[in-house]
Structures are given as structure tokens and as C-alpha cells.
């Protein structure tokens, strides 16, 4: 009787490991890898954008006055007290 309980316990432990623990471990590894990939791509994009900004800023000054058209009309309402 005791050997049957031991075999049943070993079987249940095996099923728990195979059906629960191992899939969670694999999923967590996959998610961590995806986060690393996303961070790496974000860093590459930031470096690329910084490089593009530096090359374009050498051609144009960073702060230029916007040209304002004299035909701009802003509608407003009077506020009565």
C-alpha cells in the first residue's frame, strides 16, 4: 500500500513539474528576452534619432522664428462682467 502512495506521489509531482513549472519557466524566459529586444530597439532608435537630429541641426539653426502671415485672424468673444 505504501509503495502505491509513493508511486502516486511521484507521478503527481512529475505532472506538476511538466504541466505547470516548466511552462511558466519557459514563458518567463521568453518574456524577458522580448523585453531585452524591445529595450535594444528603443536604444537603437534613440541613437539613430539623435544622429539624424545632429546632422539636420547642422544645416538649420535649432530656433528659427516662424513666419507669421499678416492675414491671420483670431476670432474671440468679449467677456462681460
LINFENMO-V178873 format. One record per pair of residues at least 4 apart in sequence whose ideal C-beta (glycine too) atoms are under 6 Angstrom apart, sorted by the first residue. I is the first residue (numbers start at 1). J is the second residue. D is the distance in whole Angstrom. If there is no record, write none. Layout:
{{I/J/D} {I/J/D}}
This chain:
{{15/19/5} {16/20/5} {17/21/5} {18/22/6} {53/57/6} {57/62/6}}
